[in-house]
């Protein structure tokens, strides 16, 4: 289970809308329906969810070489 703490009310609202999505297409439709000013927040929250899911699976730094490579781009 993903738990994201210390979010603003606006971020919590966007997270609620993300959880309602069943497919990637649903997320894309959500993005298209949102105010473009909120796209960055949506993208960051999706990345946060993805990282949280990966974090739950990683047992050691050896397990996450690919993730470390991707994150080094930021």
C-alpha positions as CSV (number, residue, x, y, z in Angstrom):
1,X,0.0,0.0,0.0
2,X,1.3,3.4,-0.9
3,X,1.3,6.1,1.7
4,X,2.3,9.7,0.9
5,X,2.5,12.1,3.8
6,X,2.7,15.8,4.1
7,X,0.7,16.8,1.0
8,X,-1.2,19.9,0.6
9,X,-5.0,19.8,0.3
10,X,-4.7,20.4,-3.5
11,X,-2.2,17.5,-3.8
12,X,-4.5,15.3,-1.7
13,X,-7.4,16.1,-4.1
14,X,-5.2,15.2,-7.1
15,X,-4.1,12.0,-5.4
16,X,-7.7,11.0,-4.8
17,X,-8.4,11.5,-8.5
18,X,-5.3,9.4,-9.4
19,X,-6.6,6.6,-7.2
20,X,-9.9,6.6,-9.1
21,X,-8.0,5.8,-12.4
22,X,-7.9,2.1,-13.4
23,X,-5.7,2.4,-16.5
24,X,-2.9,4.6,-17.9
25,X,-5.5,5.9,-20.4
26,X,-7.6,7.0,-17.4
27,X,-4.6,8.9,-16.1
28,X,-4.1,10.6,-19.5
29,X,-7.7,11.6,-19.6
30,X,-7.4,13.0,-16.1
31,X,-4.4,15.0,-17.2
32,X,-6.2,16.3,-20.2
33,X,-9.2,17.4,-18.1
34,X,-7.0,19.2,-15.6
35,X,-5.9,22.8,-15.6
36,X,-2.5,22.8,-17.3
37,X,-1.2,24.7,-14.2
38,X,-1.7,21.5,-12.2
39,X,0.0,19.1,-14.7
40,X,3.4,19.5,-13.0
41,X,1.9,18.5,-9.6
42,X,0.1,15.5,-11.2
43,X,3.4,14.4,-12.8
44,X,5.3,14.7,-9.5
45,X,2.7,12.8,-7.6
46,X,2.7,10.0,-10.2
47,X,6.5,9.8,-9.9
48,X,6.2,9.8,-6.1
49,X,3.8,6.9,-6.3
50,X,6.1,5.0,-8.7
51,X,9.1,5.6,-6.5
52,X,7.2,4.4,-3.4
53,X,6.2,1.2,-5.2
54,X,9.8,0.6,-6.2
55,X,11.0,1.4,-2.7
56,X,8.7,-1.3,-1.3
57,X,10.3,-3.9,-3.6
58,X,14.0,-3.0,-3.2
59,X,15.9,-5.1,-0.6
60,X,19.3,-3.6,-1.1
61,X,21.1,-1.0,-3.3
62,X,22.1,-3.9,-5.7
63,X,18.4,-4.3,-6.5
64,X,18.0,-0.7,-7.7
65,X,20.8,-0.1,-10.2
66,X,18.4,0.8,-12.9
67,X,16.4,3.2,-10.7
68,X,19.6,4.9,-9.5
69,X,20.5,5.5,-13.1
70,X,17.2,7.0,-13.9
71,X,17.2,9.2,-10.8
72,X,20.7,10.5,-11.6
73,X,19.1,12.3,-14.5
74,X,17.2,14.6,-12.1
